[in-house]
């Protein structure tokens, strides 16, 4: 088990650990869970960081924030609103600082072993599109789930961003708005 922890600390992904130790992916996952080891998969760690920073920011704004356990259909419960956090730390290629969020209705598991449906409208009230820069929350968009498309792109520096009206729209998550709906 200490060899597994050491290999994990060197940054090996679950698949790499399985190959390294000649074990199944599910065995590696169980052993990592027993050792309380997180993920070394960059998109996963970026997402976890985005969720944590968003929760901290919302709490600083005085909102009641409850992070949901892994496997929940949404990430945060904010003043009674179900919020699915999506995080990007890498601008799209092609110039400018544009960040893309892919929100498909059918998603593959991490290694493509399974596919599962994601019904955003049934699972969440808002999407929180988080932009990270240098490991910090730079910009966020509070987007009603009804505005979801298979792909959303934000341009934080552009006044022509198609989602500009939702930039820092924290008021949408207020408890008073919840009571009015």
C-alpha positions as CSV (number, residue, x, y, z in Angstrom):
1,X,0.0,0.0,0.0
2,X,2.9,2.4,0.7
3,X,4.2,1.7,-2.8
4,X,0.8,2.7,-4.2
5,X,0.7,5.9,-2.2
6,X,4.3,6.8,-3.4
7,X,3.4,6.1,-7.0
8,X,0.2,8.2,-6.6
9,X,2.3,11.0,-5.1
10,X,4.5,10.9,-8.2
11,X,1.4,11.9,-10.2
12,X,0.4,8.5,-11.8
13,X,-3.3,8.3,-12.9
14,X,-5.5,5.3,-11.9
15,X,-4.9,3.7,-15.3
16,X,-1.1,4.1,-15.0
17,X,-1.3,2.7,-11.4
18,X,-3.2,-0.3,-12.6
19,X,-0.6,-1.0,-15.3
20,X,2.3,-0.4,-12.9
21,X,0.9,-2.8,-10.2
22,X,-0.7,-5.3,-12.6
23,X,-4.1,-4.8,-10.9
24,X,-7.6,-3.9,-12.2
25,X,-8.8,-0.4,-12.3
26,X,-11.5,-1.2,-9.7
27,X,-8.8,-2.6,-7.3
28,X,-6.7,0.5,-7.7
29,X,-9.8,2.7,-7.0
30,X,-10.7,0.7,-3.8
31,X,-7.1,0.8,-2.5
32,X,-6.8,4.5,-3.2
33,X,-10.1,5.1,-1.4
34,X,-8.8,3.1,1.6
35,X,-5.7,5.3,1.6
36,X,-7.8,8.5,1.2
37,X,-6.0,9.4,-2.0
38,X,-7.6,11.7,-4.5
39,X,-7.4,11.9,-8.3
40,X,-4.4,12.7,-10.4
41,X,-6.5,13.2,-13.5
42,X,-6.0,16.9,-14.4
43,X,-9.6,17.6,-15.5
44,X,-10.9,16.0,-12.3
45,X,-8.5,18.0,-10.0
46,X,-9.3,21.2,-11.9
47,X,-13.0,20.6,-11.4
48,X,-12.6,19.8,-7.7
49,X,-10.5,23.0,-7.2
50,X,-13.2,25.1,-9.1
51,X,-15.9,23.7,-6.9
52,X,-14.0,24.4,-3.7
53,X,-13.1,28.0,-4.8
54,X,-16.7,28.7,-5.9
55,X,-18.0,27.4,-2.5
56,X,-15.6,29.6,-0.6
57,X,-16.4,32.7,-2.7
58,X,-20.2,32.1,-2.3
59,X,-19.7,31.7,1.5
60,X,-17.7,34.9,1.6
61,X,-20.7,36.6,-0.1
62,X,-22.8,35.4,2.8
63,X,-24.6,32.6,1.0
64,X,-25.5,29.3,2.6
65,X,-23.4,26.8,0.7
66,X,-23.5,23.0,1.1
67,X,-21.0,21.0,-1.0
68,X,-22.7,17.7,-2.2
69,X,-21.0,14.3,-1.9
70,X,-19.3,12.7,-5.0
71,X,-21.8,11.1,-7.3
72,X,-24.6,13.7,-6.6
73,X,-26.3,15.1,-9.7
74,X,-25.1,18.7,-8.8
75,X,-22.1,20.0,-6.9
76,X,-23.4,22.7,-4.5
77,X,-26.6,23.6,-2.8
78,X,-26.6,27.4,-2.5
79,X,-29.4,29.0,-0.7
80,X,-31.6,26.1,-1.7
81,X,-30.6,26.3,-5.4
82,X,-29.0,23.2,-7.0
83,X,-25.8,24.4,-8.7
84,X,-23.6,22.3,-11.1
85,X,-20.1,23.8,-11.2
86,X,-18.1,23.5,-14.4
87,X,-14.5,24.7,-14.4
88,X,-12.0,25.7,-17.1
89,X,-8.4,26.7,-16.5
90,X,-7.2,26.6,-20.1
91,X,-8.2,29.1,-22.8
92,X,-9.2,27.8,-26.1
93,X,-6.7,27.8,-28.9
94,X,-7.0,30.4,-31.6
95,X,-6.3,33.6,-29.8
96,X,-8.0,35.6,-27.1
97,X,-9.1,34.3,-23.7
98,X,-12.1,32.1,-24.5
99,X,-13.1,29.3,-22.2
100,X,-15.3,26.4,-23.4
101,X,-17.5,24.2,-21.4
102,X,-18.8,21.0,-23.0
103,X,-22.1,19.9,-21.5
104,X,-23.2,16.7,-23.4
105,X,-26.4,14.9,-22.6
106,X,-24.6,11.6,-22.7
107,X,-21.2,11.4,-20.9
108,X,-18.5,8.7,-20.9
109,X,-16.9,7.6,-17.6
110,X,-13.3,8.6,-17.1
111,X,-11.8,5.7,-19.2
112,X,-14.8,5.4,-21.5
113,X,-15.9,2.1,-19.9
114,X,-19.5,3.3,-19.4
115,X,-21.8,6.0,-20.8
116,X,-24.5,7.6,-18.7
117,X,-27.2,10.2,-19.3
118,X,-27.0,13.7,-17.8
119,X,-30.3,15.6,-17.6
120,X,-29.1,19.0,-16.6
121,X,-32.6,20.5,-16.4
122,X,-33.8,17.8,-14.0
123,X,-30.6,17.8,-12.0
124,X,-29.7,21.4,-11.4
125,X,-31.2,24.9,-11.3
126,X,-28.0,26.8,-12.3
127,X,-24.7,26.1,-14.0
128,X,-21.8,28.0,-12.4
129,X,-19.1,28.4,-15.1
130,X,-15.9,29.0,-13.3
131,X,-12.7,30.4,-15.0
132,X,-9.5,29.7,-13.1
133,X,-6.3,31.6,-13.6
134,X,-3.1,30.7,-11.8
135,X,-5.1,28.4,-9.6
136,X,-7.5,31.1,-8.4
137,X,-11.1,31.9,-9.3
138,X,-10.9,34.6,-11.9
139,X,-14.4,34.9,-13.3
140,X,-17.7,33.1,-12.9
141,X,-21.0,33.0,-14.7
142,X,-24.2,32.0,-13.0
143,X,-26.2,30.6,-15.8
144,X,-29.8,29.3,-15.5
145,X,-29.9,25.7,-16.6
146,X,-32.5,26.6,-19.3
147,X,-29.7,28.4,-21.1
148,X,-27.6,25.2,-21.4
149,X,-26.3,24.2,-24.8
150,X,-24.1,21.2,-25.6
151,X,-21.2,23.7,-25.6
152,X,-20.9,27.1,-23.9
153,X,-18.1,29.5,-24.4
154,X,-17.3,32.6,-22.3
155,X,-15.0,35.5,-23.2
156,X,-14.2,37.2,-19.9
157,X,-12.5,40.2,-21.5
158,X,-15.0,40.8,-24.2
159,X,-18.1,43.0,-23.9
160,X,-19.6,40.8,-26.6
161,X,-19.5,37.6,-24.6
162,X,-22.8,35.8,-25.3
163,X,-23.2,35.1,-21.5
164,X,-22.1,38.5,-20.3
165,X,-25.4,39.1,-18.5
166,X,-24.6,36.1,-16.3
167,X,-21.1,37.2,-15.3
168,X,-20.9,37.5,-11.5
169,X,-24.7,37.3,-11.4
170,X,-24.6,36.1,-7.8
171,X,-28.0,37.8,-7.1
172,X,-29.6,34.9,-9.0
173,X,-28.7,32.6,-6.2
174,X,-30.2,34.7,-3.4
175,X,-32.8,33.1,-1.1
176,X,-35.3,35.9,-1.8
177,X,-35.3,34.9,-5.5
178,X,-35.8,31.3,-4.4
179,X,-39.0,32.3,-2.5
180,X,-40.3,34.3,-5.5
181,X,-40.0,31.4,-7.9
